[in-house]
Amino acid sequence: MIRYVNLLFLIFLAGSCAKNEQKSLKASLEQKNVVFILSDDHRYDFMGFTGKVPFLETPGMDRMATDGVHIRNGFVSTSLCSPSRASILTGQYAHNHRVVDNQSLVPEGTTFFPEYLQAAGYQTGFIGKWHMGEHHFGKRPGFDFWASFRGQGQYFNPVINFNGEEKAFTDSAYVTDVLTDYALEFLENRNEEKPFFLYLSHKGVHADFKPAPRHLGKYQNEEVAYPPSMFPPNHERATVTSEEYDYENVPNWVKAQRISWHGVDYMYHGQINFDDFYKRYCETLLSVDESVNTVIDYLEKNGLLENTVVIYMGDNGFSFGEHGLIDKRQAYEESMRVPMLAMGGGIPEGYKVDEVIQNIDIGPTVMDFAGVQKAENMDGNSFKDLLFQKQTDWRDTVYYEYFWERPFPQTPTVHAVRTSKYKFIRYHGIWDINELYDIENDPYEMKNLIRDTTYNEVAAGLRDALFKWLEETGGESMPLKKDYGKRFDHIYRGTY
């Protein structure tokens, strides 16, 4: 029924546009084309221009930061593939769109923002990783052009559903290159009478990291810099003292996870060492950066960049040893922060946005560039004005949620609230300590202040803000999902 009502609205919207030809002509001149490029597991600071990794080279992303806008405080509302991707396409928090883990199906009646673009006359294309709990790769509502794969896909010789027909690639075809070629095909064969929206969704840089052959080994001889919280103060490889790293007040679940699938002391059950893992990630990222550059080059050479906005983002962050962890899911900075860049379409060059932008804001922003008002059920807002240096009333707080998953039971249910000054992290269902950080003075989150009575009011205020957010956005109910039995037994050794 919901789906039917949504479709009636879209039909009404399309009909209204058709009846007002003069108004539509004016709107079409104001509408921008949009290319949204999404990478997988790319953390916010692993780009050449940030200097975080001295040897990492990302000329495509550097170009976007130089010729456009670097959004320095990009965040996801859930640091996990499917929930984050669903938040991008719906503009909603996970507790509203209900895709709360990587197995959850998209609920019947869900509307994706590209459907509104179609109703406004846009030609739309989706290329790459869909995921969102569905292991088929058929077309989804909102897209005219489709090239996708099942689940996580594979780095070499992918099998692609191209507009309803299955195509198997051979000869060591590399997935990032294949998807980039499809993106160019969409751009080359588009209807030039229509504005367009292209959603290019890469598999890279999801584990296990497999660089393109041209990049494999590029960083093999480089030295990896370990984060200060990678080893506890009493560890033989520690680089900090107990005064610098308050390990006593690190939650027990974090300490225990060190020796697990997502911990540095037994990562992926000993299948790879940390240094090689780190370097393969950086090498795998290079093809994604090349893809960004290739798409921008095409737009520029064909006179499209002036009226086309390009947005780049990661679907979630990734830990590389911080607190002894790898992967994501937690509410630490490296997990919940993502890279976010924008250029083209008249966006100022070399500008930096410090306001907090989240994945829920992508849909409303793209719709704003299309001259379409955001849907009432969207939790996010358009940050278009921020890209053009316009003053606007904007949030300074991030709210975060992650729901415990049976396949990866090491990480508990997490709720967090982060301001420009503090972060409060609350755990559900475990007997453990919560966390409070002065991230302004402790960016590595190494001194948990939750037991310091000096900060009692701060912690209480943030906790109250968190529960107020849950109440106001309908997030007080806990989404429970059925068990998946022995399907994931290999991951956590028989505990299901």
Secondary structure, DSSP 8 states (H G I E B T S, - for coil): -HHHHHHHHHHHHHHHHHH-HHHHHHHHHH--EEEEEEESS--TT-SGGG-SSTT---HHHHHHHHHSEEETTEE-SS-SHHHHHHHHHH---HHHH---SSS----TT---HHHHHHHTT-EEEEEEE--TT-------TT-SEEEEESTT--SBS-EEEETTEEEE--TT-BHHHHHHHHHHHHHHTS-TTS-EEEEEE--TT-SS----TTTTTTTTTS-----TTSS-TTSTT--S-TTTS-GGGS-HHHHHHTTSTTBTTSGGGGTS-HHHHHHHHHHHHHHHHHHHHHHHHHHHHTT-GGGEEEEEEESS--EESGGGBEES-S-SHHHHEE-EEEE-TT--TTEEE-S-EEGGGHHHHHHHHTT----TT------HHHHTT--------EEEEE--BTTBTTS-EEEEEE-SSEEEEEEESSSS--EEEETTT-TT-----TT-GGGHHHHHHHHHHHHHHHHHTT--S-------GGGGHHHHTT--
